[in-house]
Amino acid sequence: MERQEIQKIKLVPTEDGTSTFFNQSLQEHYHSLSGSYTESMHVYIESGLRFLAQSQITVFEVGFGSGLNALLTLIESLTRSLKIHYFTIEKYPVTEELWTKFNLPAHIEQYLNYFITLHKSPWDKDVQITGNFVLHKILGDWTQYEIQEEIDLVYYDAFSYDKQPEMWAQERFEMICRKMRPGGVLTTYAAKGVIKNNLRQAGFSVWRLPGAPGKRHMVRAIKI
Ligand SMILES: C[S@@+](CC[C@H](N)C(=O)[O-])C[C@H]1O[C@@H](n2cnc3c(N)ncnc32)[C@H](O)[C@@H]1O
């Protein structure tokens, strides 16, 4: 997959009024067209962050993309006084020209400055965004990456298995598992059989949950 190819990205609206991006090379949307904010809240915040019920959490996100998951996590850290260390990896960052056009829902517009800061923060180092939120964006390829830290929660937000099966390999889930304590949580919008099977083989118990609008199911996996 050529870097130039995957960077053919355009902005598109979703049904809840929030934007998403569309990768023209892979023909993949970054979120569900039924609502990007709604999906991120359901899959990652409600089914992951709130489910974990800890006040100090190390998060690892696969695919920084629009920065929406990162922003929603930062907002949760402010409203619920959570201490978050947020790691996120991205191979193909979106350009400033694109992310500045990203439409947030009106009720979180007040956090726009944080959205800008998340995008403008330098790569490959810890950046203190608020007293409670440290961001660490990794510019790299997930398929080659070894997590260094102990992590509590993973937002597995890669493009689909059909387009990028290598992102969902059992070996990727095994590496995550080694970096988690028992009880660690991974959530993803995807619920394909092969993904659930790879998670189980890697050492997770796998729970199929109702999906966000437009998707029947999602997955929550818990390290045994
Ligand atoms: C479904 S989108 C993620 C959406 C994102 N979490 C958000 O909140 O907007 C998948 C992301 O994975 C990135 N990606 C694709 N291949 C990758 C790779 N090999 N390593 C790291 N990131 C990759 C894409 O560029 C894209 O940003």
The ligand as an SDF file (V2000), in Angstrom:
LIG
                    3D

 27 29  0  0  0  0  0  0  0  0999 V2000
  -11.2080    3.6550   11.0690 C   0  0  0  0  0  0  0  0  0  0  0  0
   -9.9710    4.9000   10.9030 S   0  0  0  0  0  0  0  0  0  0  0  0
   -9.6960    5.4720   12.5550 C   0  0  0  0  0  0  0  0  0  0  0  0
  -10.6240    6.5520   13.0330 C   0  0  0  0  0  0  0  0  0  0  0  0
  -10.0950    7.2750   14.2310 C   0  0  0  0  0  0  0  0  0  0  0  0
   -9.9250    6.4350   15.3950 N   0  0  0  0  0  0  0  0  0  0  0  0
  -10.9300    8.4790   14.5380 C   0  0  0  0  0  0  0  0  0  0  0  0
  -11.3560    8.6800   15.7300 O   0  0  0  0  0  0  0  0  0  0  0  0
  -11.1560    9.2510   13.6130 O   0  0  0  0  0  0  0  0  0  0  0  0
   -8.5030    3.8630   10.6780 C   0  0  0  0  0  0  0  0  0  0  0  0
   -7.1990    4.6280   10.8190 C   0  0  0  0  0  0  0  0  0  0  0  0
   -6.0980    3.7160   10.7560 O   0  0  0  0  0  0  0  0  0  0  0  0
   -5.0380    4.3430   10.0100 C   0  0  0  0  0  0  0  0  0  0  0  0
   -4.1310    3.2910    9.5050 N   0  0  0  0  0  0  0  0  0  0  0  0
   -4.2520    2.5590    8.3780 C   0  0  0  0  0  0  0  0  0  0  0  0
   -3.2290    1.6850    8.2710 N   0  0  0  0  0  0  0  0  0  0  0  0
   -2.4360    1.8830    9.3630 C   0  0  0  0  0  0  0  0  0  0  0  0
   -1.2400    1.2760    9.8230 C   0  0  0  0  0  0  0  0  0  0  0  0
   -0.6390    0.2830    9.1440 N   0  0  0  0  0  0  0  0  0  0  0  0
   -0.7000    1.7140   10.9880 N   0  0  0  0  0  0  0  0  0  0  0  0
   -1.2870    2.7230   11.6950 C   0  0  0  0  0  0  0  0  0  0  0  0
   -2.4520    3.3200   11.3090 N   0  0  0  0  0  0  0  0  0  0  0  0
   -3.0120    2.9100   10.1550 C   0  0  0  0  0  0  0  0  0  0  0  0
   -5.7840    5.0970    8.9370 C   0  0  0  0  0  0  0  0  0  0  0  0
   -4.9900    6.0830    8.3430 O   0  0  0  0  0  0  0  0  0  0  0  0
   -6.9740    5.6500    9.7160 C   0  0  0  0  0  0  0  0  0  0  0  0
   -6.6660    6.8930   10.3010 O   0  0  0  0  0  0  0  0  0  0  0  0
  1  2  1  0
  2  3  1  0
  2 10  1  0
  3  4  1  0
  4  5  1  0
  5  6  1  0
  5  7  1  0
  7  8  2  0
  7  9  1  0
 10 11  1  0
 11 12  1  0
 11 26  1  0
 12 13  1  0
 13 14  1  0
 13 24  1  0
 14 15  1  0
 14 23  1  0
 15 16  2  0
 16 17  1  0
 17 18  1  0
 17 23  2  0
 18 19  1  0
 18 20  2  0
 20 21  1  0
 21 22  2  0
 22 23  1  0
 24 25  1  0
 24 26  1  0
 26 27  1  0
M  CHG  2   2   1   9  -1
M  END
$$$$
